[in-house]
Amino acid sequence: MKTIKILLPIFIYILLVDLSYAQSKQNKKQSLIKPVVEPPIEVERTTPNNPDQYQLRLIMENDAFGGFSDRYYTNGSRLEFHMSAGESNPTRKVFSYWNDLFITPNEKTRYLQGFAVGQEFYTPTNIKKADVSYGDRPYSSRGYFTNSLTTFTEDTSITTELELGMIGPSVGGKSAQINFHNFIGSPTPQGWDTQIPDSYSVALKTDIRKFYHRFFGTQYNVNLGNIQTDVSFGLIFRFGNVDKTPGPGSSALQPGSPILHEDGKGYWYFYVNPGGTLQAYNATIQGQMGSDKAYKSQNRSSAFSNWDSFLNNPTPDVGEKELQYRMLSEDNGKNTLQRYILFNEFLVNGTTNPYNIGLNYLIFNNIFNGAEEIERTTRLFLLSNLSAQWDQIPTNARALAIYSIFRPEGGKLPPIVRYYSYEVLSQFILDPKQRETLLQLLREEAEYRDNKTYIADLKRAVGFIRAGFVSVSNAGFLFGLHYNYQTIDFQAAKGLPQQHQWVGFQLGKVF
């Protein structure tokens, strides 16, 4: 929402500049003609097949629309305005050189200039955690403004757009998703403070759709930029009351052409669009180019995962211990119970740890479980356990327990709280010298991670299938309903979902 507030004035300004430019050219032409001479007829404006046209289109997508799991690409929205582009239109003069490489212009070729604002939000699998889980997708949000040209004939559309925007907290993904989730009664996302940091973006995108038969066509999409660089190809099968018109695009991720419509010629169709994408770069997964504020760890290990090596105190069972601690640290968002059993087995039973489940679970949650949000019923259960042992709990552990249960929603766990969690736990499993050394290592680790953002590995090949319904009435009203299925676009940890689904719709009107 914040992105739209920032980019909308730019959108309106550029639109007014283009309109005023076109008007001034028209006035100049008319001033050069003597009053006694009738003005020449502009074929482009009066030909019935090429009337002037203005249109609006809105695309909205969300995994909540279909009742699917809230993860990965979780929300996208895009608002567009398009208008006929005459020969003197600056955007047409620039972009038509590129578009005309893919089409042979004729007397029926039409041109539409477009402006759009949009935003996209991405989240990991488990939004209840303040940390991003091992091998999961980072939080990221992207906002942008575009200027485009669509060139189309009766069976082909080429849309090329120049995009300017940004990625990062300034886009407003945190507040937008928290407010939306509070409105619909969904869990509050906890990890937005870990999102990919601010960076400006620029991109050039081209979408080509060609129909060889009214029921069959192909789609190509190329993105070049410092946020995303990829190439997509797809087949389009459709059935309905439609000729070879390419029709409008369907997804906010690949919006394609706007509403292609002639007065009195409505159409409707169902479609299936399988395809794939090859990725070269994706900043919403990998972070900004050249950034020193990102880190990547294949097992999201903590100092506890190899503390024997750090302390230079090898033992015969060091390999077994490291394996146990690594399994504790490898949080994929879905294995909390299994890792808590490991924690209880190796760091509670058989040690001098005197605490019951109340404090031990909070320590486990802060150190090994990504500071996951505690449900209300669990919170009451933990409070009951803590109250039964309150007199035996040290002062620093009391403060840790109260903060951990009632900490503010929607923010990351402060490094000092994680540090105190290590301190409370380590005093019962290490001797004083080992403990002092370990806590110094933890201070350094906390400082390192607090200044960096976790990123993930890119998955080069991504498959998708889209299906839906499109209707454009005789009067130019657009309605579309779209289902999207996609394999994941990052290298996920074992056990994480390997696909994602969402539903979108689009509304529009030609004037």
TAHU-V813187 format. One record per residue. N is the residue number from 1. RES is the residue in three letters. NEAR is the number of other C-alpha atoms within 12 Angstrom. D_CENTER is the distance of its C-alpha to the mean C-alpha in whole Angstrom. Layout:
BEGIN
n:N res:RES near:NEAR d_center:D_CENTER
n:N res:RES near:NEAR d_center:D_CENTER
END
This chain:
BEGIN
n:1 res:MET near:31 d_center:14
n:2 res:LYS near:25 d_center:16
n:3 res:THR near:35 d_center:14
n:4 res:ILE near:31 d_center:16
n:5 res:LYS near:20 d_center:19
n:6 res:ILE near:22 d_center:19
n:7 res:LEU near:28 d_center:18
n:8 res:LEU near:26 d_center:21
n:9 res:PRO near:16 d_center:24
n:10 res:ILE near:23 d_center:23
n:11 res:PHE near:30 d_center:22
n:12 res:ILE near:23 d_center:26
n:13 res:TYR near:14 d_center:28
n:14 res:ILE near:24 d_center:27
n:15 res:LEU near:28 d_center:28
n:16 res:LEU near:16 d_center:31
n:17 res:VAL near:17 d_center:32
n:18 res:ASP near:28 d_center:31
n:19 res:LEU near:25 d_center:33
n:20 res:SER near:16 d_center:36
n:21 res:TYR near:20 d_center:36
n:22 res:ALA near:23 d_center:37
n:23 res:GLN near:17 d_center:40
n:24 res:SER near:17 d_center:41
n:25 res:LYS near:19 d_center:42
n:26 res:GLN near:21 d_center:43
n:27 res:ASN near:14 d_center:46
n:28 res:LYS near:12 d_center:47
n:29 res:LYS near:16 d_center:48
n:30 res:GLN near:17 d_center:50
n:31 res:SER near:13 d_center:51
n:32 res:LEU near:15 d_center:53
n:33 res:ILE near:14 d_center:54
n:34 res:LYS near:11 d_center:58
n:35 res:PRO near:9 d_center:58
n:36 res:VAL near:7 d_center:61
n:37 res:VAL near:11 d_center:59
n:38 res:GLU near:10 d_center:56
n:39 res:PRO near:15 d_center:52
n:40 res:PRO near:15 d_center:51
n:41 res:ILE near:11 d_center:49
n:42 res:GLU near:16 d_center:45
n:43 res:VAL near:16 d_center:45
n:44 res:GLU near:23 d_center:41
n:45 res:ARG near:18 d_center:41
n:46 res:THR near:13 d_center:44
n:47 res:THR near:14 d_center:43
n:48 res:PRO near:15 d_center:43
n:49 res:ASN near:21 d_center:40
n:50 res:ASN near:26 d_center:38
n:51 res:PRO near:26 d_center:38
n:52 res:ASP near:27 d_center:36
n:53 res:GLN near:32 d_center:33
n:54 res:TYR near:28 d_center:30
n:55 res:GLN near:30 d_center:27
n:56 res:LEU near:30 d_center:24
n:57 res:ARG near:42 d_center:21
n:58 res:LEU near:35 d_center:18
n:59 res:ILE near:39 d_center:15
n:60 res:MET near:35 d_center:13
n:61 res:GLU near:35 d_center:11
n:62 res:ASN near:36 d_center:11
n:63 res:ASP near:30 d_center:12
n:64 res:ALA near:26 d_center:14
n:65 res:PHE near:23 d_center:16
n:66 res:GLY near:21 d_center:17
n:67 res:GLY near:17 d_center:18
n:68 res:PHE near:21 d_center:16
n:69 res:SER near:25 d_center:14
n:70 res:ASP near:31 d_center:12
n:71 res:ARG near:35 d_center:9
n:72 res:TYR near:40 d_center:7
n:73 res:TYR near:42 d_center:5
n:74 res:THR near:43 d_center:6
n:75 res:ASN near:38 d_center:7
n:76 res:GLY near:39 d_center:8
n:77 res:SER near:37 d_center:11
n:78 res:ARG near:40 d_center:13
n:79 res:LEU near:33 d_center:17
n:80 res:GLU near:41 d_center:19
n:81 res:PHE near:36 d_center:23
n:82 res:HIS near:38 d_center:25
n:83 res:MET near:36 d_center:29
n:84 res:SER near:36 d_center:32
n:85 res:ALA near:35 d_center:32
n:86 res:GLY near:33 d_center:36
n:87 res:GLU near:23 d_center:37
n:88 res:SER near:23 d_center:37
n:89 res:ASN near:30 d_center:34
n:90 res:PRO near:26 d_center:32
n:91 res:THR near:39 d_center:29
n:92 res:ARG near:31 d_center:31
n:93 res:LYS near:21 d_center:33
n:94 res:VAL near:21 d_center:30
n:95 res:PHE near:31 d_center:28
n:96 res:SER near:35 d_center:31
n:97 res:TYR near:19 d_center:32
n:98 res:TRP near:26 d_center:29
n:99 res:ASN near:34 d_center:29
n:100 res:ASP near:28 d_center:32
n:101 res:LEU near:15 d_center:32
n:102 res:PHE near:24 d_center:31
n:103 res:ILE near:26 d_center:33
n:104 res:THR near:22 d_center:36
n:105 res:PRO near:21 d_center:37
n:106 res:ASN near:13 d_center:40
n:107 res:GLU near:15 d_center:41
n:108 res:LYS near:22 d_center:38
n:109 res:THR near:29 d_center:35
n:110 res:ARG near:41 d_center:33
n:111 res:TYR near:43 d_center:31
n:112 res:LEU near:46 d_center:28
n:113 res:GLN near:46 d_center:27
n:114 res:GLY near:44 d_center:23
n:115 res:PHE near:42 d_center:21
n:116 res:ALA near:42 d_center:18
n:117 res:VAL near:43 d_center:15
n:118 res:GLY near:43 d_center:12
n:119 res:GLN near:44 d_center:8
n:120 res:GLU near:41 d_center:5
n:121 res:PHE near:44 d_center:4
n:122 res:TYR near:41 d_center:3
n:123 res:THR near:41 d_center:7
n:124 res:PRO near:46 d_center:10
n:125 res:THR near:39 d_center:13
n:126 res:ASN near:40 d_center:15
n:127 res:ILE near:44 d_center:14
n:128 res:LYS near:34 d_center:17
n:129 res:LYS near:43 d_center:18
n:130 res:ALA near:41 d_center:18
n:131 res:ASP near:48 d_center:17
n:132 res:VAL near:46 d_center:15
n:133 res:SER near:45 d_center:17
n:134 res:TYR near:41 d_center:18
n:135 res:GLY near:37 d_center:17
n:136 res:ASP near:46 d_center:13
n:137 res:ARG near:49 d_center:10
n:138 res:PRO near:49 d_center:9
n:139 res:TYR near:47 d_center:8
n:140 res:SER near:49 d_center:6
n:141 res:SER near:47 d_center:6
n:142 res:ARG near:50 d_center:7
n:143 res:GLY near:46 d_center:10
n:144 res:TYR near:45 d_center:13
n:145 res:PHE near:38 d_center:16
n:146 res:THR near:38 d_center:18
n:147 res:ASN near:39 d_center:21
n:148 res:SER near:46 d_center:22
n:149 res:LEU near:45 d_center:25
n:150 res:THR near:46 d_center:26
n:151 res:THR near:48 d_center:29
n:152 res:PHE near:44 d_center:30
n:153 res:THR near:35 d_center:33
n:154 res:GLU near:31 d_center:34
n:155 res:ASP near:30 d_center:32
n:156 res:THR near:39 d_center:30
n:157 res:SER near:43 d_center:27
n:158 res:ILE near:48 d_center:25
n:159 res:THR near:51 d_center:23
n:160 res:THR near:46 d_center:22
n:161 res:GLU near:43 d_center:20
n:162 res:LEU near:29 d_center:20
n:163 res:GLU near:34 d_center:16
n:164 res:LEU near:32 d_center:17
n:165 res:GLY near:35 d_center:14
n:166 res:MET near:40 d_center:12
n:167 res:ILE near:39 d_center:10
n:168 res:GLY near:39 d_center:11
n:169 res:PRO near:28 d_center:12
n:170 res:SER near:31 d_center:14
n:171 res:VAL near:35 d_center:12
n:172 res:GLY near:31 d_center:12
n:173 res:GLY near:42 d_center:9
n:174 res:LYS near:36 d_center:12
n:175 res:SER near:27 d_center:15
n:176 res:ALA near:29 d_center:13
n:177 res:GLN near:38 d_center:12
n:178 res:ILE near:26 d_center:15
n:179 res:ASN near:19 d_center:17
n:180 res:PHE near:21 d_center:16
n:181 res:HIS near:23 d_center:16
n:182 res:ASN near:16 d_center:20
n:183 res:PHE near:12 d_center:20
n:184 res:ILE near:13 d_center:20
n:185 res:GLY near:13 d_center:21
n:186 res:SER near:18 d_center:18
n:187 res:PRO near:27 d_center:18
n:188 res:THR near:32 d_center:17
n:189 res:PRO near:42 d_center:14
n:190 res:GLN near:36 d_center:16
n:191 res:GLY near:43 d_center:14
n:192 res:TRP near:42 d_center:12
n:193 res:ASP near:36 d_center:15
n:194 res:THR near:44 d_center:14
n:195 res:GLN near:47 d_center:11
n:196 res:ILE near:46 d_center:11
n:197 res:PRO near:37 d_center:13
n:198 res:ASP near:29 d_center:14
n:199 res:SER near:30 d_center:15
n:200 res:TYR near:26 d_center:16
n:201 res:SER near:30 d_center:15
n:202 res:VAL near:27 d_center:17
n:203 res:ALA near:27 d_center:16
n:204 res:LEU near:30 d_center:19
n:205 res:LYS near:39 d_center:18
n:206 res:THR near:40 d_center:20
n:207 res:ASP near:41 d_center:20
n:208 res:ILE near:44 d_center:24
n:209 res:ARG near:43 d_center:25
n:210 res:LYS near:37 d_center:28
n:211 res:PHE near:28 d_center:30
n:212 res:TYR near:20 d_center:34
n:213 res:HIS near:20 d_center:35
n:214 res:ARG near:28 d_center:34
n:215 res:PHE near:28 d_center:32
n:216 res:PHE near:28 d_center:30
n:217 res:GLY near:31 d_center:28
n:218 res:THR near:30 d_center:26
n:219 res:GLN near:38 d_center:23
n:220 res:TYR near:37 d_center:22
n:221 res:ASN near:36 d_center:18
n:222 res:VAL near:29 d_center:18
n:223 res:ASN near:34 d_center:16
n:224 res:LEU near:26 d_center:17
n:225 res:GLY near:29 d_center:16
n:226 res:ASN near:29 d_center:15
n:227 res:ILE near:38 d_center:11
n:228 res:GLN near:34 d_center:12
n:229 res:THR near:28 d_center:15
n:230 res:ASP near:33 d_center:15
n:231 res:VAL near:30 d_center:18
n:232 res:SER near:33 d_center:18
n:233 res:PHE near:30 d_center:21
n:234 res:GLY near:29 d_center:22
n:235 res:LEU near:28 d_center:25
n:236 res:ILE near:34 d_center:25
n:237 res:PHE near:30 d_center:28
n:238 res:ARG near:31 d_center:29
n:239 res:PHE near:24 d_center:31
n:240 res:GLY near:21 d_center:33
n:241 res:ASN near:22 d_center:35
n:242 res:VAL near:29 d_center:33
n:243 res:ASP near:26 d_center:35
n:244 res:LYS near:32 d_center:33
n:245 res:THR near:36 d_center:31
n:246 res:PRO near:45 d_center:27
n:247 res:GLY near:47 d_center:26
n:248 res:PRO near:46 d_center:23
n:249 res:GLY near:45 d_center:19
n:250 res:SER near:47 d_center:17
n:251 res:SER near:39 d_center:13
n:252 res:ALA near:39 d_center:11
n:253 res:LEU near:37 d_center:10
n:254 res:GLN near:39 d_center:13
n:255 res:PRO near:44 d_center:15
n:256 res:GLY near:41 d_center:18
n:257 res:SER near:44 d_center:22
n:258 res:PRO near:54 d_center:22
n:259 res:ILE near:47 d_center:25
n:260 res:LEU near:52 d_center:28
n:261 res:HIS near:42 d_center:31
n:262 res:GLU near:29 d_center:35
n:263 res:ASP near:22 d_center:37
n:264 res:GLY near:15 d_center:39
n:265 res:LYS near:20 d_center:37
n:266 res:GLY near:27 d_center:34
n:267 res:TYR near:34 d_center:32
n:268 res:TRP near:33 d_center:30
n:269 res:TYR near:33 d_center:29
n:270 res:PHE near:28 d_center:27
n:271 res:TYR near:35 d_center:25
n:272 res:VAL near:28 d_center:24
n:273 res:ASN near:35 d_center:21
n:274 res:PRO near:29 d_center:21
n:275 res:GLY near:28 d_center:20
n:276 res:GLY near:27 d_center:18
n:277 res:THR near:32 d_center:16
n:278 res:LEU near:27 d_center:17
n:279 res:GLN near:30 d_center:15
n:280 res:ALA near:27 d_center:17
n:281 res:TYR near:29 d_center:14
n:282 res:ASN near:35 d_center:10
n:283 res:ALA near:43 d_center:10
n:284 res:THR near:43 d_center:7
n:285 res:ILE near:47 d_center:9
n:286 res:GLN near:38 d_center:12
n:287 res:GLY near:41 d_center:12
n:288 res:GLN near:33 d_center:14
n:289 res:MET near:26 d_center:17
n:290 res:GLY near:11 d_center:20
n:291 res:SER near:19 d_center:19
n:292 res:ASP near:19 d_center:22
n:293 res:LYS near:24 d_center:19
n:294 res:ALA near:27 d_center:18
n:295 res:TYR near:25 d_center:19
n:296 res:LYS near:28 d_center:19
n:297 res:SER near:22 d_center:21
n:298 res:GLN near:24 d_center:22
n:299 res:ASN near:27 d_center:23
n:300 res:ARG near:34 d_center:22
n:301 res:SER near:30 d_center:26
n:302 res:SER near:37 d_center:28
n:303 res:ALA near:33 d_center:31
n:304 res:PHE near:39 d_center:32
n:305 res:SER near:29 d_center:31
n:306 res:ASN near:29 d_center:34
n:307 res:TRP near:33 d_center:36
n:308 res:ASP near:26 d_center:39
n:309 res:SER near:21 d_center:39
n:310 res:PHE near:22 d_center:38
n:311 res:LEU near:24 d_center:41
n:312 res:ASN near:13 d_center:43
n:313 res:ASN near:17 d_center:45
n:314 res:PRO near:16 d_center:45
n:315 res:THR near:14 d_center:46
n:316 res:PRO near:10 d_center:47
n:317 res:ASP near:13 d_center:44
n:318 res:VAL near:20 d_center:41
n:319 res:GLY near:17 d_center:39
n:320 res:GLU near:17 d_center:39
n:321 res:LYS near:25 d_center:38
n:322 res:GLU near:26 d_center:35
n:323 res:LEU near:22 d_center:34
n:324 res:GLN near:28 d_center:34
n:325 res:TYR near:34 d_center:32
n:326 res:ARG near:27 d_center:30
n:327 res:MET near:31 d_center:29
n:328 res:LEU near:39 d_center:29
n:329 res:SER near:38 d_center:26
n:330 res:GLU near:38 d_center:24
n:331 res:ASP near:42 d_center:22
n:332 res:ASN near:36 d_center:19
n:333 res:GLY near:38 d_center:19
n:334 res:LYS near:28 d_center:21
n:335 res:ASN near:25 d_center:24
n:336 res:THR near:27 d_center:25
n:337 res:LEU near:19 d_center:29
n:338 res:GLN near:21 d_center:30
n:339 res:ARG near:30 d_center:29
n:340 res:TYR near:32 d_center:31
n:341 res:ILE near:22 d_center:34
n:342 res:LEU near:26 d_center:34
n:343 res:PHE near:35 d_center:34
n:344 res:ASN near:27 d_center:37
n:345 res:GLU near:19 d_center:39
n:346 res:PHE near:26 d_center:38
n:347 res:LEU near:34 d_center:38
n:348 res:VAL near:27 d_center:40
n:349 res:ASN near:19 d_center:43
n:350 res:GLY near:13 d_center:45
n:351 res:THR near:19 d_center:44
n:352 res:THR near:18 d_center:46
n:353 res:ASN near:26 d_center:43
n:354 res:PRO near:22 d_center:45
n:355 res:TYR near:33 d_center:42
n:356 res:ASN near:26 d_center:41
n:357 res:ILE near:30 d_center:38
n:358 res:GLY near:32 d_center:36
n:359 res:LEU near:42 d_center:36
n:360 res:ASN near:38 d_center:35
n:361 res:TYR near:40 d_center:32
n:362 res:LEU near:46 d_center:31
n:363 res:ILE near:42 d_center:32
n:364 res:PHE near:38 d_center:30
n:365 res:ASN near:39 d_center:27
n:366 res:ASN near:41 d_center:27
n:367 res:ILE near:46 d_center:27
n:368 res:PHE near:46 d_center:26
n:369 res:ASN near:41 d_center:24
n:370 res:GLY near:43 d_center:21
n:371 res:ALA near:42 d_center:23
n:372 res:GLU near:41 d_center:21
n:373 res:GLU near:35 d_center:22
n:374 res:ILE near:31 d_center:26
n:375 res:GLU near:17 d_center:26
n:376 res:ARG near:13 d_center:29
n:377 res:THR near:12 d_center:32
n:378 res:THR near:18 d_center:31
n:379 res:ARG near:26 d_center:31
n:380 res:LEU near:16 d_center:35
n:381 res:PHE near:21 d_center:36
n:382 res:LEU near:30 d_center:35
n:383 res:LEU near:28 d_center:37
n:384 res:SER near:18 d_center:40
n:385 res:ASN near:23 d_center:40
n:386 res:LEU near:30 d_center:40
n:387 res:SER near:21 d_center:43
n:388 res:ALA near:17 d_center:45
n:389 res:GLN near:22 d_center:45
n:390 res:TRP near:22 d_center:44
n:391 res:ASP near:13 d_center:47
n:392 res:GLN near:17 d_center:47
n:393 res:ILE near:25 d_center:43
n:394 res:PRO near:21 d_center:43
n:395 res:THR near:14 d_center:42
n:396 res:ASN near:21 d_center:39
n:397 res:ALA near:32 d_center:38
n:398 res:ARG near:28 d_center:39
n:399 res:ALA near:23 d_center:37
n:400 res:LEU near:35 d_center:34
n:401 res:ALA near:38 d_center:34
n:402 res:ILE near:25 d_center:34
n:403 res:TYR near:28 d_center:31
n:404 res:SER near:38 d_center:29
n:405 res:ILE near:35 d_center:30
n:406 res:PHE near:21 d_center:29
n:407 res:ARG near:25 d_center:27
n:408 res:PRO near:20 d_center:25
n:409 res:GLU near:30 d_center:21
n:410 res:GLY near:31 d_center:18
n:411 res:GLY near:27 d_center:19
n:412 res:LYS near:33 d_center:19
n:413 res:LEU near:39 d_center:23
n:414 res:PRO near:27 d_center:25
n:415 res:PRO near:25 d_center:27
n:416 res:ILE near:26 d_center:30
n:417 res:VAL near:32 d_center:30
n:418 res:ARG near:39 d_center:28
n:419 res:TYR near:31 d_center:31
n:420 res:TYR near:32 d_center:34
n:421 res:SER near:35 d_center:33
n:422 res:TYR near:39 d_center:34
n:423 res:GLU near:33 d_center:37
n:424 res:VAL near:36 d_center:38
n:425 res:LEU near:39 d_center:37
n:426 res:SER near:32 d_center:39
n:427 res:GLN near:26 d_center:42
n:428 res:PHE near:23 d_center:43
n:429 res:ILE near:25 d_center:42
n:430 res:LEU near:26 d_center:43
n:431 res:ASP near:16 d_center:46
n:432 res:PRO near:14 d_center:46
n:433 res:LYS near:15 d_center:46
n:434 res:GLN near:24 d_center:43
n:435 res:ARG near:26 d_center:41
n:436 res:GLU near:18 d_center:42
n:437 res:THR near:24 d_center:41
n:438 res:LEU near:34 d_center:38
n:439 res:LEU near:31 d_center:37
n:440 res:GLN near:21 d_center:37
n:441 res:LEU near:25 d_center:34
n:442 res:LEU near:32 d_center:32
n:443 res:ARG near:24 d_center:32
n:444 res:GLU near:19 d_center:31
n:445 res:GLU near:22 d_center:28
n:446 res:ALA near:25 d_center:27
n:447 res:GLU near:17 d_center:28
n:448 res:TYR near:19 d_center:26
n:449 res:ARG near:29 d_center:23
n:450 res:ASP near:24 d_center:23
n:451 res:ASN near:21 d_center:22
n:452 res:LYS near:22 d_center:19
n:453 res:THR near:36 d_center:16
n:454 res:TYR near:42 d_center:15
n:455 res:ILE near:42 d_center:14
n:456 res:ALA near:37 d_center:14
n:457 res:ASP near:30 d_center:15
n:458 res:LEU near:30 d_center:14
n:459 res:LYS near:24 d_center:15
n:460 res:ARG near:23 d_center:17
n:461 res:ALA near:23 d_center:18
n:462 res:VAL near:29 d_center:15
n:463 res:GLY near:27 d_center:17
n:464 res:PHE near:30 d_center:16
n:465 res:ILE near:30 d_center:18
n:466 res:ARG near:32 d_center:18
n:467 res:ALA near:33 d_center:21
n:468 res:GLY near:33 d_center:22
n:469 res:PHE near:32 d_center:24
n:470 res:VAL near:37 d_center:25
n:471 res:SER near:36 d_center:28
n:472 res:VAL near:35 d_center:29
n:473 res:SER near:27 d_center:32
n:474 res:ASN near:19 d_center:35
n:475 res:ALA near:20 d_center:35
n:476 res:GLY near:29 d_center:31
n:477 res:PHE near:30 d_center:29
n:478 res:LEU near:36 d_center:26
n:479 res:PHE near:33 d_center:24
n:480 res:GLY near:35 d_center:22
n:481 res:LEU near:31 d_center:20
n:482 res:HIS near:36 d_center:18
n:483 res:TYR near:35 d_center:17
n:484 res:ASN near:37 d_center:15
n:485 res:TYR near:30 d_center:15
n:486 res:GLN near:30 d_center:13
n:487 res:THR near:28 d_center:14
n:488 res:ILE near:33 d_center:12
n:489 res:ASP near:38 d_center:11
n:490 res:PHE near:36 d_center:12
n:491 res:GLN near:29 d_center:16
n:492 res:ALA near:32 d_center:16
n:493 res:ALA near:29 d_center:19
n:494 res:LYS near:19 d_center:22
n:495 res:GLY near:19 d_center:21
n:496 res:LEU near:28 d_center:17
n:497 res:PRO near:28 d_center:16
n:498 res:GLN near:25 d_center:16
n:499 res:GLN near:26 d_center:15
n:500 res:HIS near:35 d_center:12
n:501 res:GLN near:33 d_center:13
n:502 res:TRP near:38 d_center:12
n:503 res:VAL near:36 d_center:15
n:504 res:GLY near:39 d_center:15
n:505 res:PHE near:35 d_center:17
n:506 res:GLN near:37 d_center:19
n:507 res:LEU near:32 d_center:22
n:508 res:GLY near:33 d_center:24
n:509 res:LYS near:30 d_center:27
n:510 res:VAL near:33 d_center:30
n:511 res:PHE near:23 d_center:32
END
